[in-house]
Each structure stands twice: as C-alpha cells, then as structure tokens.
Amino acid sequence: MQLYDMPDERGHFGQFGGSFVAETLVEALDELRVMYEKYRYDPEFLAEYAYDLKHFVGRPSPIYHAERLSDKIGGAQIYLKREDLNHTGAHKVNNTIGQALLAKRMGKPRVIAETGAGQHGVATATIAARLGLECVVYMGSEDVKRQAPNVFRMKLLGATVVPVESGSKTLKDALNEAMRDWVTNISNTFYIIGTVAGPHPYPMMVRDFQTVIGIEAKEQMKEMIGRQPDAVVACVGGGSNAMGIFHPYIDVPNVRLIGVEAAGDGIETGRHAAPLTATKNSAVGVLHGNRTYLMQDADGNIIDTHSVSAGLDYPGVGPEHAWLKDIERAEYVGITDDEAMAAFHNLCRTEGIIPALETSHALAHAEKMAKTMRKDEIILVNLSGRGDKDINTVAKLANITL
Amino acid sequence: MSRIKKTFAILKANNKKALIPYIIAGDPHPKFTVDLMHTMVENGADIIELGVPFSDPMADGPVIQRASERALVHKVGLRKVLSLVKEFRVKDNCTPVVLMGYANPIEAMGFGTFTTAAKGAGVDGVLTVDYPPEESEDFIAELNKNDMDCIFLLSPTTEAKRIDLVAKQATGFLYYVSLKGVTGSANLDVDEVKARVAEIRKQTDLPIGVGFGVKDAATAKSVAAFADAVVVGSRTVLTVEQSSEETLMSNIGTLIQELRTAID
C-alpha cells in the first residue's frame, strides 16, 4: 500500500492548497518554509516541543469512555479525546507552542494571530507571555462581543487585542487584517496561523503540530480496548483539530473519518458555515492563500456565514480536508445550531463535562451515528475544547441573565 | 502591437512617463465609472487601472477596501466590470485598460470564460494580486493566447533570482510595490525605490511602474524621474470617496491634471 504523503513540495493537495499570495508575502513564506524544513525533524527542536507539551500543556490528554452518554443513547460506545483538559482549554495550544518555538529560532520578537472564538488568540497570548514575545491578536468586532471572557484572558496575558471592523467582522476579516499587519511588519513579525488553512507551509505545519492528538489516540485506544475505533469524529471550521486527529488514521483501514461542519440555521436556509457539505453557494476558489472549497456568490465574492459557534464561523476550510473529501477518505456532514446546543447540554448533564460549542457539533453527530450502530462499536470524538468561554452565548440562547 | 506596448513606445519617443490612475469599478456607483475613466483620460491619464471589487481585499489598505465595499453594495461583480470596460471602449479605443483584482472572481468565472470575455470587452492587461507566477501557469497561457498582458508585482523583498522568474512571465509592464505594506499605507522612500528600480532594470527590458505609496504630486514627480510609469491608487480612490456626486468629475479631473503636470 502506498502511504499517504501529502502535500507536494509546493503545498498542493491535488488541486487544493498551494500559495496564492501577493508578491509582498512571497519572501516571508519562503523563509518560513525553509526554516520549518530545517527544524521539522530536528531532534533538539522536537525535544523542546515535546517538553512543553508535557510540562506546560499537560499532555498526553486522556481518552475517556463516556459510558453514561453511550448508555443513554443506546448504541455505539462513545470515547472522548480530552483536548479540553489542555492548558488554555483547547487543542489550539499544540500548534501555537510549535510555531512560537519556531518564531524564537527565527529571531522574530513579535507574533501576531487571528482568532474567531478566541481560543487560538488565548493560546498564542499564553505562549507569547511564556517566551517573552510581543503579541497582537486580530479579532472580528462581532466575535469580540460574543467571546468576551476570552478577550479578557488575552489582555490578562499581556496581548493587544485589535477589534476588526471591516467586512463581516468575524474570523475571515481578522485573518485579512493579520495578513495586512504581516506584510507591513514582515522583518520582525511571525504570523501564527491558528488553523490548517492559509498559504503553504501553514496547512502542513499546523497539521504536523496537531497530529500529536491522533498519534496519542492511536496508542491510547490500543491500550484501552486493544483496537482502533470504527469512526473518528471531529468538528471542522478551518479544520485543525480534525486534521490533528484524522491524519495518523488516514492510512489505517476501516476507520471512518467524519468531519462535522456548522450547518447554522440549516443547510437549506443558506445561513451556515459548511462549504464542504453545502452544494449551493459553495465552490472551489482561492482565499487566504490557498485553493479550497469556499462559500461564495456567483461573482466569486465571499458570502457571510453563520454559526452559533464563533470558531466554526469561517467561509473556507483547510485544503487537506477538501482533498480528503474529494478522494473520499473522509466524510463531511453538517450539524445545526439547535442540534449542537442539545448535545452541549446533554454532555454537561450526563458526563459532567462542559464542551465548547464548536465541539458540541461533533458530539451531536456522534450521537446521531451511535444510535445506528451496535453496542460493541466504537466512536472516538475529538473533544477539542471546553465550553467555559461560551457561557454567555448559551445563557443568552436560554434567556438566562448571568 | 498591444495597446499597452504602443502607449509606452509613444511615451518613450516623446520622452514622457506614463500616468496610471486607479479607481474601483462601481465606486461610488456603477453609473459614474465610465465617465470617470473618460475624465481621467481627458486630464492626462495614459493607462487606466480598474479595480475589480472583492469582498476580501487582503493586500489593500482601508481606503481601497471601503471603495470595494461601496461597489459591492451595487453588486458590481467581474461580469459587470467587463461590461463597463466595453462601454468605455465605445468612445475610447486607444487608452489601455488594466484590470487589477484578486483571484477568486476569476476562479468563479473560469479562466477560459474570463479571458474570452475580457478580450471581447477591450481589456488589455490583468494584474491578479494573489496569482503569483508559480500558481498561474494556466492563466498566463490563457491571457497570452488572447493577446492580453499579464502584469505582475515586484516587492521590496523580492530577491534577484525571483525578479528574473517573475520578469520572464510578465508582459506589458512590471509593477514595483514601493513599500512593505498594504496599498496607501505609508509614504515611500524615493531613494530606496530608485535604487531598487535600477536593480530590476538590469534584469528586464519591460517598462517599470511604481505604486502603493504615491500620495501627492511631489512624490509622483520624483518617482517619474526614474520609473516608466507612476501608479496612483489610494489617492485617487480617496478623492472619489471625499467627493459629492456633483464634484466627483471635477475633483478627479483636477487631481489627474496636477499629477500630469508634476510628472511631465
């Protein structure tokens, strides 16, 4: 069997990925590519990264058998990969530590980041504080409002949070603004992208730093139940937590990989953020440095997306997911706001775990699947983040005053 | 001979430099675009750079982004932009028109459909900000097939080896981005730009335009001393933004005249 070996040297996953950037960014990306190649397999770099993951993040994150939830559903057994237990409360920190260590080696004293839900911003601010780097985080002004606790956390950690007022005032606009900062301050600044999108080498590099999730999961599942799960389920906005857990499983036969997008008010309403699942208003195009599936109108302008979860509210998706969909190695489905909210409450009350709203999309789909499966079958859900940051959103939806 | 090549040849014979103003098609309303183009030509523009509105103009500063948003309110997409160029061609069949924009509107239309339609409308060149030469072989081939020029950017950080690669793929002229940043973000350093342009000239015979930081007539004048063309983007777009419907044409006319006088 030929082992999965993507992307090619210029960052292409079939027709997807690549490096579609203005000339002003080309040299900076070349520098990054060369430096990443230099350190990617460097034992010293990897040892430093592993040390931080263990002692600063608290890895390995455990896998937990959600027995009460599984019993309640009455089908397949649901296991949770507990990325919510990482320092800062989500998988994002796996990647920010990797990139920040690289920034340090490249002699860049300033890091910038874009953030949607704020998890990537917090994870960047955290590692910047620890390494003594200046940190600026761009965040859509809409997201600043709906993710207030994370904005405060970033500020506590010494980061400057810049609300972005342009466009739809969400994640994609934050990314545009971060790119603009980067072109302007290219000599002293490292751009820490939070998801498996952007120009090469970002989709590959972010994936590499996140694969620790899947690598651990494979060992842990073997230890716990002596075999691998029948299905791995993860939510997909840009898709970094999903790529992290999927990637080590791509070459493992008979493990279904399922990415769950935000169907918002429902795919049929057009108010969603599900470019891989939707057939209307979604097509292959170029945005933020890579070719992928994008939510767009007939003129090729990016359309406003909607999701209850800020972290999934993105019109594109990482190019490797687009590739895995086209080669039919992974499946992609949509879960609505309401379905995600139900799964959120269900996990809180059945298992004593408050999941992030992003993660709740993966949980909702796992519940749906479990019902149709046998009791001895296994679903592994990547519990990508904890839900403390979402309490304001949840309270508002339930008409509760905090 | 293409309109762009011809324009540069005539200018050179007269010892003059090209003035290339930029506006966003459809800003502030599509009904003004064709008249604005004619007004710019009447007042001394040699080539018109017409911006294609895009929802996510990552390489542009706030001035051009706002203009893009104003045009998108009126649903001015790439097809509409081409129809505006066609309308412009009714009265003006010699001023070159270069479209400047982002990849996705072209991707959405498809290379083949776009290039055929653009040629039919009377477009002379295309500058796509996020199509570097490495990612646009098929697109360049389509443009070449239709005798349209493919214009590329060079930046302050572009290394010599890469200048060579870009210059080999480019036709029409090369566009040197005079500063590290987005459009209209700062004032350019004339001496630094001059030195860079001299370096680029060693590697290409194509005319070299300079833009991204030309904010006034004085800067235009100093850039024209060593470049073949001066591109004035954000300054022109800002004038559009600050004008009322009544003053729009006269304000743009005055600005272009000032720039023309300065560079001659």
Interface residues (C-beta under 8 A of the other chain):
Chain A: R10 G18 S19 F20 V21 A22 E23 T24 V26 E27 A28 S166 G167 K172 D173 N176 M179 R180 V183 T184 N185 I186 S187 A283 V284 G285 V286 L287 H288 G289 R291 L294 Q296 D297 A298 D299 G300 N301 I302 I303
Chain B: P53 F54 S55 D56 P57 M58 A59 G61 P62 Q65 E69 L72 K75 G77 L78 R79 Y102 A103 N104 P105 I106 E107 A108 M109 V129 D130 Y131 P132 E134 E135 F152 L153 L154 S155 P156 T157 T158 E159 R162 V166 V177 K180 G181 V182 S185
